[in-house]
Amino acid sequence: MQDGNISPLSADTVSAPVDSGERRSGPEADVVSTHVLVAEEQVQKLRELSRRTRIAQSEYLREAVEDLLAKYGRNGGTP
């Protein structure tokens, strides 16, 4: 997403997250790269929010994942 390229896949294509296997070293050693498909409109809104607030898109996405885990339980349980 950072390079600004738009995926040729349609927004209604459903795909499970893919672990690319990329691992970072250093203080963020437990961070992994993953790939998800997001509707183009949502990507544009996220980019604009990131630009306005100067907060990285990745930070917003990590926050969203934390919110979902809190909502549905860290073990994948139902609310």
N, CA, C and O atoms as a CHARMM CRD file, in Angstrom:
* protein
*
  316
    1    1 MET  N      0.80800  -1.19300   0.00000 PROA 1      0.00000
    2    1 MET  CA     0.00000   0.00000   0.00000 PROA 1      0.00000
    3    1 MET  C      0.85000   1.25600   0.00000 PROA 1      0.00000
    4    1 MET  O      0.41000   2.28600  -0.50900 PROA 1      0.00000
    5    2 GLN  N      2.00700   1.20700   0.53200 PROA 2      0.00000
    6    2 GLN  CA     2.80300   2.41000   0.66000 PROA 2      0.00000
    7    2 GLN  C      3.28100   2.95500  -0.67000 PROA 2      0.00000
    8    2 GLN  O      3.51700   4.15700  -0.79000 PROA 2      0.00000
    9    3 ASP  N      3.43300   2.08400  -1.69300 PROA 3      0.00000
   10    3 ASP  CA     3.93300   2.56700  -2.96600 PROA 3      0.00000
   11    3 ASP  C      2.85100   3.18700  -3.83000 PROA 3      0.00000
   12    3 ASP  O      3.14800   3.71400  -4.90300 PROA 3      0.00000
   13    4 GLY  N      1.58500   3.13300  -3.38000 PROA 4      0.00000
   14    4 GLY  CA     0.50700   3.77600  -4.10500 PROA 4      0.00000
   15    4 GLY  C     -0.07300   2.93300  -5.23000 PROA 4      0.00000
   16    4 GLY  O     -0.99900   3.38000  -5.90600 PROA 4      0.00000
   17    5 ASN  N      0.44000   1.73000  -5.45100 PROA 5      0.00000
   18    5 ASN  CA    -0.10700   0.87800  -6.49400 PROA 5      0.00000
   19    5 ASN  C     -1.44800   0.32000  -6.07200 PROA 5      0.00000
   20    5 ASN  O     -1.64700  -0.03400  -4.91000 PROA 5      0.00000
   21    6 ILE  N     -2.36900   0.24400  -7.02100 PROA 6      0.00000
   22    6 ILE  CA    -3.68400  -0.32200  -6.76500 PROA 6      0.00000
   23    6 ILE  C     -3.67500  -1.74700  -7.31200 PROA 6      0.00000
   24    6 ILE  O     -3.22000  -1.98200  -8.43200 PROA 6      0.00000
   25    7 SER  N     -4.17000  -2.68200  -6.53600 PROA 7      0.00000
   26    7 SER  CA    -4.22700  -4.07500  -6.95100 PROA 7      0.00000
   27    7 SER  C     -5.20700  -4.23000  -8.09900 PROA 7      0.00000
   28    7 SER  O     -6.25400  -3.58300  -8.10100 PROA 7      0.00000
   29    8 PRO  N     -4.89300  -5.07700  -9.08100 PROA 8      0.00000
   30    8 PRO  CA    -5.82100  -5.30400 -10.18600 PROA 8      0.00000
   31    8 PRO  C     -7.01600  -6.14700  -9.76900 PROA 8      0.00000
   32    8 PRO  O     -7.96500  -6.28600 -10.54000 PROA 8      0.00000
   33    9 LEU  N     -6.99300  -6.71500  -8.56300 PROA 9      0.00000
   34    9 LEU  CA    -8.10000  -7.53000  -8.09200 PROA 9      0.00000
   35    9 LEU  C     -9.26600  -6.63800  -7.70400 PROA 9      0.00000
   36    9 LEU  O     -9.06600  -5.53100  -7.20400 PROA 9      0.00000
   37   10 SER  N    -10.47000  -7.11100  -7.93000 PROA 10     0.00000
   38   10 SER  CA   -11.64200  -6.31300  -7.58500 PROA 10     0.00000
   39   10 SER  C    -11.81300  -6.23700  -6.08200 PROA 10     0.00000
   40   10 SER  O    -11.28800  -7.07900  -5.35400 PROA 10     0.00000
   41   11 ALA  N    -12.54500  -5.23600  -5.60800 PROA 11     0.00000
   42   11 ALA  CA   -12.76100  -5.04100  -4.17100 PROA 11     0.00000
   43   11 ALA  C    -13.60900  -6.15800  -3.59400 PROA 11     0.00000
   44   11 ALA  O    -13.53900  -6.41000  -2.39100 PROA 11     0.00000
   45   12 ASP  N    -14.43200  -6.85600  -4.43000 PROA 12     0.00000
   46   12 ASP  CA   -15.24400  -7.91500  -3.85600 PROA 12     0.00000
   47   12 ASP  C    -14.52600  -9.25600  -3.78000 PROA 12     0.00000
   48   12 ASP  O    -15.10800 -10.23300  -3.30900 PROA 12     0.00000
   49   13 THR  N    -13.30000  -9.32600  -4.22200 PROA 13     0.00000
   50   13 THR  CA   -12.54800 -10.56500  -4.10800 PROA 13     0.00000
   51   13 THR  C    -12.24600 -10.81600  -2.64700 PROA 13     0.00000
   52   13 THR  O    -11.76200  -9.93200  -1.94000 PROA 13     0.00000
   53   14 VAL  N    -12.53500 -12.03000  -2.19600 PROA 14     0.00000
   54   14 VAL  CA   -12.29600 -12.38000  -0.80400 PROA 14     0.00000
   55   14 VAL  C    -11.00800 -13.17500  -0.72800 PROA 14     0.00000
   56   14 VAL  O    -10.78900 -14.10100  -1.50900 PROA 14     0.00000
   57   15 SER  N    -10.17300 -12.81300   0.20400 PROA 15     0.00000
   58   15 SER  CA    -8.91300 -13.51900   0.36200 PROA 15     0.00000
   59   15 SER  C     -8.52900 -13.53400   1.82600 PROA 15     0.00000
   60   15 SER  O     -8.71200 -12.54600   2.53700 PROA 15     0.00000
   61   16 ALA  N     -8.01000 -14.62500   2.26100 PROA 16     0.00000
   62   16 ALA  CA    -7.51100 -14.71800   3.63100 PROA 16     0.00000
   63   16 ALA  C     -6.16600 -14.02500   3.70200 PROA 16     0.00000
   64   16 ALA  O     -5.44200 -13.98000   2.70800 PROA 16     0.00000
   65   17 PRO  N     -5.81400 -13.47800   4.87000 PROA 17     0.00000
   66   17 PRO  CA    -4.50500 -12.87400   5.01500 PROA 17     0.00000
   67   17 PRO  C     -3.41300 -13.89500   4.72000 PROA 17     0.00000
   68   17 PRO  O     -3.54700 -15.07800   5.03300 PROA 17     0.00000
   69   18 VAL  N     -2.35400 -13.42500   4.12400 PROA 18     0.00000
   70   18 VAL  CA    -1.24200 -14.29800   3.78900 PROA 18     0.00000
   71   18 VAL  C     -0.02400 -13.83500   4.55500 PROA 18     0.00000
   72   18 VAL  O      0.33000 -12.65700   4.51400 PROA 18     0.00000
   73   19 ASP  N      0.61600 -14.74600   5.24900 PROA 19     0.00000
   74   19 ASP  CA     1.85700 -14.43100   5.94600 PROA 19     0.00000
   75   19 ASP  C      2.97600 -14.55100   4.93000 PROA 19     0.00000
   76   19 ASP  O      3.27700 -15.64700   4.45700 PROA 19     0.00000
   77   20 SER  N      3.59600 -13.42000   4.59000 PROA 20     0.00000
   78   20 SER  CA     4.65200 -13.43700   3.58300 PROA 20     0.00000
   79   20 SER  C      5.93200 -14.05300   4.11500 PROA 20     0.00000
   80   20 SER  O      6.84700 -14.34700   3.34500 PROA 20     0.00000
   81   21 GLY  N      6.00500 -14.24900   5.41300 PROA 21     0.00000
   82   21 GLY  CA     7.20100 -14.84200   6.00000 PROA 21     0.00000
   83   21 GLY  C      8.27500 -13.81700   6.31800 PROA 21     0.00000
   84   21 GLY  O      9.31000 -14.16000   6.88800 PROA 21     0.00000
   85   22 GLU  N      8.04100 -12.56100   5.95400 PROA 22     0.00000
   86   22 GLU  CA     9.03900 -11.53100   6.22400 PROA 22     0.00000
   87   22 GLU  C      9.09500 -11.26500   7.72000 PROA 22     0.00000
   88   22 GLU  O      8.06800 -11.00600   8.34700 PROA 22     0.00000
   89   23 ARG  N     10.26500 -11.32700   8.28100 PROA 23     0.00000
   90   23 ARG  CA    10.45300 -11.08000   9.70300 PROA 23     0.00000
   91   23 ARG  C     11.43600  -9.92500   9.86500 PROA 23     0.00000
   92   23 ARG  O     12.40000  -9.80900   9.10800 PROA 23     0.00000
   93   24 ARG  N     11.19100  -9.09200  10.83600 PROA 24     0.00000
   94   24 ARG  CA    12.07800  -7.95800  11.10200 PROA 24     0.00000
   95   24 ARG  C     13.02700  -8.30500  12.23400 PROA 24     0.00000
   96   24 ARG  O     12.73000  -9.14300  13.08500 PROA 24     0.00000
   97   25 SER  N     14.15900  -7.65300  12.22500 PROA 25     0.00000
   98   25 SER  CA    15.09300  -7.84600  13.33100 PROA 25     0.00000
   99   25 SER  C     15.10600  -6.58300  14.17600 PROA 25     0.00000
  100   25 SER  O     14.60000  -5.54500  13.75100 PROA 25     0.00000
  101   26 GLY  N     15.67200  -6.66200  15.35200 PROA 26     0.00000
  102   26 GLY  CA    15.74300  -5.50300  16.22400 PROA 26     0.00000
  103   26 GLY  C     14.59200  -5.47300  17.19700 PROA 26     0.00000
  104   26 GLY  O     14.04600  -6.51800  17.54900 PROA 26     0.00000
  105   27 PRO  N     14.20600  -4.25500  17.64900 PROA 27     0.00000
  106   27 PRO  CA    13.19000  -4.12800  18.68400 PROA 27     0.00000
  107   27 PRO  C     11.81700  -4.64200  18.25500 PROA 27     0.00000
  108   27 PRO  O     11.00800  -4.99100  19.11500 PROA 27     0.00000
  109   28 GLU  N     11.53000  -4.70000  16.96100 PROA 28     0.00000
  110   28 GLU  CA    10.24100  -5.17500  16.47800 PROA 28     0.00000
  111   28 GLU  C     10.36600  -6.59300  15.91800 PROA 28     0.00000
  112   28 GLU  O      9.73400  -6.91900  14.91300 PROA 28     0.00000
  113   29 ALA  N     11.17300  -7.43200  16.55800 PROA 29     0.00000
  114   29 ALA  CA    11.45400  -8.77400  16.04600 PROA 29     0.00000
  115   29 ALA  C     10.20200  -9.62800  15.92000 PROA 29     0.00000
  116   29 ALA  O     10.18200 -10.54800  15.10400 PROA 29     0.00000
  117   30 ASP  N      9.15700  -9.35900  16.69800 PROA 30     0.00000
  118   30 ASP  CA     7.93700 -10.16300  16.64700 PROA 30     0.00000
  119   30 ASP  C      6.93600  -9.65700  15.61200 PROA 30     0.00000
  120   30 ASP  O      5.82000 -10.17300  15.53900 PROA 30     0.00000
  121   31 VAL  N      7.30200  -8.67700  14.82400 PROA 31     0.00000
  122   31 VAL  CA     6.40600  -8.11200  13.81700 PROA 31     0.00000
  123   31 VAL  C      6.56100  -8.89700  12.52200 PROA 31     0.00000
  124   31 VAL  O      7.67800  -9.15800  12.07400 PROA 31     0.00000
  125   32 VAL  N      5.42000  -9.27600  11.91700 PROA 32     0.00000
  126   32 VAL  CA     5.43500  -9.96500  10.62800 PROA 32     0.00000
  127   32 VAL  C      4.63900  -9.17200   9.61000 PROA 32     0.00000
  128   32 VAL  O      3.71200  -8.44000   9.95700 PROA 32     0.00000
  129   33 SER  N      5.00600  -9.32600   8.37000 PROA 33     0.00000
  130   33 SER  CA     4.29800  -8.68300   7.27700 PROA 33     0.00000
  131   33 SER  C      3.15900  -9.58900   6.84400 PROA 33     0.00000
  132   33 SER  O      3.32200 -10.80600   6.76900 PROA 33     0.00000
  133   34 THR  N      1.99600  -8.99300   6.55600 PROA 34     0.00000
  134   34 THR  CA     0.85600  -9.76600   6.07000 PROA 34     0.00000
  135   34 THR  C      0.20400  -9.00600   4.92500 PROA 34     0.00000
  136   34 THR  O      0.42800  -7.80700   4.75700 PROA 34     0.00000
  137   35 HSD  N     -0.59200  -9.69900   4.15200 PROA 35     0.00000
  138   35 HSD  CA    -1.22100  -9.11300   2.96900 PROA 35     0.00000
  139   35 HSD  C     -2.72600  -9.31300   3.06200 PROA 35     0.00000
  140   35 HSD  O     -3.19100 -10.42900   3.29100 PROA 35     0.00000
  141   36 VAL  N     -3.48800  -8.24200   2.88600 PROA 36     0.00000
  142   36 VAL  CA    -4.94300  -8.33000   2.86600 PROA 36     0.00000
  143   36 VAL  C     -5.47300  -7.49000   1.70600 PROA 36     0.00000
  144   36 VAL  O     -4.83300  -6.53200   1.27100 PROA 36     0.00000
  145   37 LEU  N     -6.64100  -7.86300   1.22100 PROA 37     0.00000
  146   37 LEU  CA    -7.30200  -7.07800   0.18100 PROA 37     0.00000
  147   37 LEU  C     -8.31800  -6.16800   0.84800 PROA 37     0.00000
  148   37 LEU  O     -9.10200  -6.60500   1.69000 PROA 37     0.00000
  149   38 VAL  N     -8.29500  -4.89000   0.46100 PROA 38     0.00000
  150   38 VAL  CA    -9.17700  -3.88700   1.05800 PROA 38     0.00000
  151   38 VAL  C     -9.85200  -3.13300  -0.07800 PROA 38     0.00000
  152   38 VAL  O     -9.23500  -2.87000  -1.11000 PROA 38     0.00000
  153   39 ALA  N    -11.11200  -2.79000   0.11300 PROA 39     0.00000
  154   39 ALA  CA   -11.84200  -2.02500  -0.90500 PROA 39     0.00000
  155   39 ALA  C    -11.10500  -0.72700  -1.21400 PROA 39     0.00000
  156   39 ALA  O    -10.58100  -0.07200  -0.31300 PROA 39     0.00000
  157   40 GLU  N    -11.06900  -0.36300  -2.48000 PROA 40     0.00000
  158   40 GLU  CA   -10.33400   0.82900  -2.92600 PROA 40     0.00000
  159   40 GLU  C    -10.78500   2.08600  -2.18200 PROA 40     0.00000
  160   40 GLU  O     -9.95700   2.92100  -1.81700 PROA 40     0.00000
  161   41 GLU  N    -12.09400   2.22400  -1.95700 PROA 41     0.00000
  162   41 GLU  CA   -12.61400   3.40200  -1.25100 PROA 41     0.00000
  163   41 GLU  C    -12.03900   3.48800   0.16800 PROA 41     0.00000
  164   41 GLU  O    -11.68500   4.56900   0.63700 PROA 41     0.00000
  165   42 GLN  N    -11.95000   2.33800   0.84300 PROA 42     0.00000
  166   42 GLN  CA   -11.39100   2.31900   2.19800 PROA 42     0.00000
  167   42 GLN  C     -9.91200   2.67800   2.18500 PROA 42     0.00000
  168   42 GLN  O     -9.43500   3.38800   3.07000 PROA 42     0.00000
  169   43 VAL  N     -9.18900   2.19200   1.18800 PROA 43     0.00000
  170   43 VAL  CA    -7.75800   2.50200   1.07900 PROA 43     0.00000
  171   43 VAL  C     -7.57000   4.00200   0.87300 PROA 43     0.00000
  172   43 VAL  O     -6.69600   4.61100   1.49000 PROA 43     0.00000
  173   44 GLN  N     -8.38500   4.59500   0.01200 PROA 44     0.00000
  174   44 GLN  CA    -8.27300   6.02800  -0.24600 PROA 44     0.00000
  175   44 GLN  C     -8.55800   6.83600   1.02400 PROA 44     0.00000
  176   44 GLN  O     -7.86300   7.80800   1.31800 PROA 44     0.00000
  177   45 LYS  N     -9.58400   6.42500   1.77100 PROA 45     0.00000
  178   45 LYS  CA    -9.91800   7.12500   3.01600 PROA 45     0.00000
  179   45 LYS  C     -8.80900   6.96800   4.04800 PROA 45     0.00000
  180   45 LYS  O     -8.48100   7.91600   4.76100 PROA 45     0.00000
  181   46 LEU  N     -8.23000   5.76900   4.12700 PROA 46     0.00000
  182   46 LEU  CA    -7.12900   5.54100   5.06300 PROA 46     0.00000
  183   46 LEU  C     -5.91400   6.38300   4.68600 PROA 46     0.00000
  184   46 LEU  O     -5.27100   6.96500   5.56000 PROA 46     0.00000
  185   47 ARG  N     -5.59500   6.45200   3.40300 PROA 47     0.00000
  186   47 ARG  CA    -4.47100   7.27900   2.94100 PROA 47     0.00000
  187   47 ARG  C     -4.68400   8.74600   3.30800 PROA 47     0.00000
  188   47 ARG  O     -3.76800   9.41600   3.78500 PROA 47     0.00000
  189   48 GLU  N     -5.90600   9.23700   3.07900 PROA 48     0.00000
  190   48 GLU  CA    -6.21100  10.63400   3.38300 PROA 48     0.00000
  191   48 GLU  C     -6.11200  10.88800   4.88700 PROA 48     0.00000
  192   48 GLU  O     -5.54500  11.90000   5.30200 PROA 48     0.00000
  193   49 LEU  N     -6.64400  10.00100   5.69600 PROA 49     0.00000
  194   49 LEU  CA    -6.54100  10.13400   7.14800 PROA 49     0.00000
  195   49 LEU  C     -5.08000  10.15300   7.56700 PROA 49     0.00000
  196   49 LEU  O     -4.67300  10.98600   8.37600 PROA 49     0.00000
  197   50 SER  N     -4.30300   9.24900   7.02600 PROA 50     0.00000
  198   50 SER  CA    -2.88200   9.17200   7.34500 PROA 50     0.00000
  199   50 SER  C     -2.15600  10.45700   6.94200 PROA 50     0.00000
  200   50 SER  O     -1.31500  10.96600   7.68300 PROA 50     0.00000
  201   51 ARG  N     -2.48800  10.96500   5.77300 PROA 51     0.00000
  202   51 ARG  CA    -1.85200  12.20300   5.29800 PROA 51     0.00000
  203   51 ARG  C     -2.19700  13.37400   6.21500 PROA 51     0.00000
  204   51 ARG  O     -1.32300  14.15400   6.59300 PROA 51     0.00000
  205   52 ARG  N     -3.49200  13.49300   6.57500 PROA 52     0.00000
  206   52 ARG  CA    -3.92500  14.61100   7.41400 PROA 52     0.00000
  207   52 ARG  C     -3.32800  14.56500   8.81300 PROA 52     0.00000
  208   52 ARG  O     -2.94300  15.59600   9.36500 PROA 52     0.00000
  209   53 THR  N     -3.25100  13.37500   9.38000 PROA 53     0.00000
  210   53 THR  CA    -2.82100  13.24000  10.77000 PROA 53     0.00000
  211   53 THR  C     -1.33400  12.96400  10.92900 PROA 53     0.00000
  212   53 THR  O     -0.78600  13.04900  12.02800 PROA 53     0.00000
  213   54 ARG  N     -0.68700  12.63100   9.81200 PROA 54     0.00000
  214   54 ARG  CA     0.73500  12.25300   9.82500 PROA 54     0.00000
  215   54 ARG  C      0.99500  11.02000  10.69600 PROA 54     0.00000
  216   54 ARG  O      2.06700  10.86700  11.28200 PROA 54     0.00000
  217   55 ILE  N      0.00400  10.16100  10.76300 PROA 55     0.00000
  218   55 ILE  CA     0.14500   8.87100  11.44800 PROA 55     0.00000
  219   55 ILE  C      0.14700   7.80700  10.36300 PROA 55     0.00000
  220   55 ILE  O     -0.72400   7.80100   9.49200 PROA 55     0.00000
  221   56 ALA  N      1.11800   6.91000  10.41200 PROA 56     0.00000
  222   56 ALA  CA     1.28900   5.89100   9.37700 PROA 56     0.00000
  223   56 ALA  C      0.04900   5.00700   9.25500 PROA 56     0.00000
  224   56 ALA  O     -0.59900   4.68200  10.25000 PROA 56     0.00000
  225   57 GLN  N     -0.26400   4.62900   8.02400 PROA 57     0.00000
  226   57 GLN  CA    -1.37400   3.72000   7.77000 PROA 57     0.00000
  227   57 GLN  C     -1.20100   2.43300   8.57500 PROA 57     0.00000
  228   57 GLN  O     -2.17000   1.89300   9.10900 PROA 57     0.00000
  229   58 SER  N      0.01900   1.95200   8.65800 PROA 58     0.00000
  230   58 SER  CA     0.28500   0.71300   9.39600 PROA 58     0.00000
  231   58 SER  C     -0.08300   0.85000  10.86600 PROA 58     0.00000
  232   58 SER  O     -0.53500  -0.11800  11.47700 PROA 58     0.00000
  233   59 GLU  N      0.10000   2.03200  11.44500 PROA 59     0.00000
  234   59 GLU  CA    -0.28100   2.24400  12.84100 PROA 59     0.00000
  235   59 GLU  C     -1.79000   2.13300  13.01100 PROA 59     0.00000
  236   59 GLU  O     -2.27100   1.52400  13.96600 PROA 59     0.00000
  237   60 TYR  N     -2.53800   2.72700  12.07400 PROA 60     0.00000
  238   60 TYR  CA    -3.99200   2.63400  12.12800 PROA 60     0.00000
  239   60 TYR  C     -4.45300   1.18100  11.96800 PROA 60     0.00000
  240   60 TYR  O     -5.37800   0.74100  12.65200 PROA 60     0.00000
  241   61 LEU  N     -3.81000   0.44800  11.07100 PROA 61     0.00000
  242   61 LEU  CA    -4.20100  -0.94800  10.85100 PROA 61     0.00000
  243   61 LEU  C     -3.89700  -1.81000  12.07500 PROA 61     0.00000
  244   61 LEU  O     -4.69600  -2.67400  12.43400 PROA 61     0.00000
  245   62 ARG  N     -2.74700  -1.58400  12.71800 PROA 62     0.00000
  246   62 ARG  CA    -2.42900  -2.33300  13.93900 PROA 62     0.00000
  247   62 ARG  C     -3.43900  -2.02000  15.03700 PROA 62     0.00000
  248   62 ARG  O     -3.84200  -2.90900  15.78700 PROA 62     0.00000
  249   63 GLU  N     -3.84800  -0.75700  15.13000 PROA 63     0.00000
  250   63 GLU  CA    -4.85300  -0.36200  16.12100 PROA 63     0.00000
  251   63 GLU  C     -6.18700  -1.05800  15.83500 PROA 63     0.00000
  252   63 GLU  O     -6.86700  -1.50900  16.75700 PROA 63     0.00000
  253   64 ALA  N     -6.55400  -1.14300  14.56400 PROA 64     0.00000
  254   64 ALA  CA    -7.80500  -1.80700  14.18900 PROA 64     0.00000
  255   64 ALA  C     -7.76000  -3.28800  14.55300 PROA 64     0.00000
  256   64 ALA  O     -8.75800  -3.83400  15.02400 PROA 64     0.00000
  257   65 VAL  N     -6.63100  -3.93900  14.34500 PROA 65     0.00000
  258   65 VAL  CA    -6.49700  -5.34900  14.70800 PROA 65     0.00000
  259   65 VAL  C     -6.63900  -5.51500  16.21600 PROA 65     0.00000
  260   65 VAL  O     -7.32600  -6.42700  16.67600 PROA 65     0.00000
  261   66 GLU  N     -6.00000  -4.64900  16.98300 PROA 66     0.00000
  262   66 GLU  CA    -6.12300  -4.71500  18.44400 PROA 66     0.00000
  263   66 GLU  C     -7.56800  -4.53500  18.88200 PROA 66     0.00000
  264   66 GLU  O     -8.03600  -5.23700  19.77800 PROA 66     0.00000
  265   67 ASP  N     -8.28200  -3.60000  18.25900 PROA 67     0.00000
  266   67 ASP  CA    -9.69500  -3.37500  18.59100 PROA 67     0.00000
  267   67 ASP  C    -10.53500  -4.61900  18.30200 PROA 67     0.00000
  268   67 ASP  O    -11.39900  -4.98300  19.09900 PROA 67     0.00000
  269   68 LEU  N    -10.28300  -5.27100  17.16600 PROA 68     0.00000
  270   68 LEU  CA   -11.02100  -6.48600  16.81700 PROA 68     0.00000
  271   68 LEU  C    -10.71300  -7.61800  17.78300 PROA 68     0.00000
  272   68 LEU  O    -11.61100  -8.35800  18.18400 PROA 68     0.00000
  273   69 LEU  N     -9.45000  -7.75400  18.15600 PROA 69     0.00000
  274   69 LEU  CA    -9.08000  -8.80600  19.10800 PROA 69     0.00000
  275   69 LEU  C     -9.73200  -8.56100  20.46400 PROA 69     0.00000
  276   69 LEU  O    -10.16300  -9.50400  21.12800 PROA 69     0.00000
  277   70 ALA  N     -9.80500  -7.30500  20.87100 PROA 70     0.00000
  278   70 ALA  CA   -10.45600  -6.98400  22.13900 PROA 70     0.00000
  279   70 ALA  C    -11.96100  -7.26600  22.04900 PROA 70     0.00000
  280   70 ALA  O    -12.56000  -7.77400  22.99700 PROA 70     0.00000
  281   71 LYS  N    -12.55900  -6.93700  20.91300 PROA 71     0.00000
  282   71 LYS  CA   -13.99400  -7.13500  20.72300 PROA 71     0.00000
  283   71 LYS  C    -14.36800  -8.61800  20.70700 PROA 71     0.00000
  284   71 LYS  O    -15.34700  -9.02000  21.33600 PROA 71     0.00000
  285   72 TYR  N    -13.59700  -9.42400  19.99300 PROA 72     0.00000
  286   72 TYR  CA   -13.95100 -10.82800  19.80700 PROA 72     0.00000
  287   72 TYR  C    -13.15500 -11.78000  20.69800 PROA 72     0.00000
  288   72 TYR  O    -13.32700 -12.99600  20.61500 PROA 72     0.00000
  289   73 GLY  N    -12.30700 -11.24800  21.52700 PROA 73     0.00000
  290   73 GLY  CA   -11.52500 -12.09400  22.41200 PROA 73     0.00000
  291   73 GLY  C    -10.21900 -12.49500  21.76100 PROA 73     0.00000
  292   73 GLY  O    -10.17700 -12.80300  20.57000 PROA 73     0.00000
  293   74 ARG  N     -9.19000 -12.49100  22.51600 PROA 74     0.00000
  294   74 ARG  CA    -7.84100 -12.78600  21.99400 PROA 74     0.00000
  295   74 ARG  C     -7.69000 -14.21000  21.50700 PROA 74     0.00000
  296   74 ARG  O     -6.75800 -14.50800  20.76000 PROA 74     0.00000
  297   75 ASN  N     -8.59300 -15.10700  21.91600 PROA 75     0.00000
  298   75 ASN  CA    -8.50800 -16.50300  21.48100 PROA 75     0.00000
  299   75 ASN  C     -9.46400 -16.81300  20.33700 PROA 75     0.00000
  300   75 ASN  O     -9.72000 -17.97800  20.03300 PROA 75     0.00000
  301   76 GLY  N     -9.99200 -15.76500  19.70100 PROA 76     0.00000
  302   76 GLY  CA   -10.88300 -15.97000  18.57000 PROA 76     0.00000
  303   76 GLY  C    -12.30300 -16.37300  18.95000 PROA 76     0.00000
  304   76 GLY  O    -13.06200 -16.86400  18.11300 PROA 76     0.00000
  305   77 GLY  N    -12.65700 -16.16600  20.21200 PROA 77     0.00000
  306   77 GLY  CA   -14.00000 -16.52100  20.67900 PROA 77     0.00000
  307   77 GLY  C    -15.03800 -15.53500  20.18700 PROA 77     0.00000
  308   77 GLY  O    -14.70100 -14.50400  19.60400 PROA 77     0.00000
  309   78 THR  N    -16.28900 -15.84900  20.42000 PROA 78     0.00000
  310   78 THR  CA   -17.37200 -14.94400  20.03600 PROA 78     0.00000
  311   78 THR  C    -17.59500 -13.91500  21.12000 PROA 78     0.00000
  312   78 THR  O    -17.22900 -14.15200  22.27100 PROA 78     0.00000
  313   79 PRO  N    -18.18800 -12.76900  20.78600 PROA 79     0.00000
  314   79 PRO  CA   -18.38100 -11.70400  21.78000 PROA 79     0.00000
  315   79 PRO  C    -19.32000 -12.09800  22.89900 PROA 79     0.00000
  316   79 PRO  O    -19.57300 -11.30100  23.80200 PROA 79     0.00000
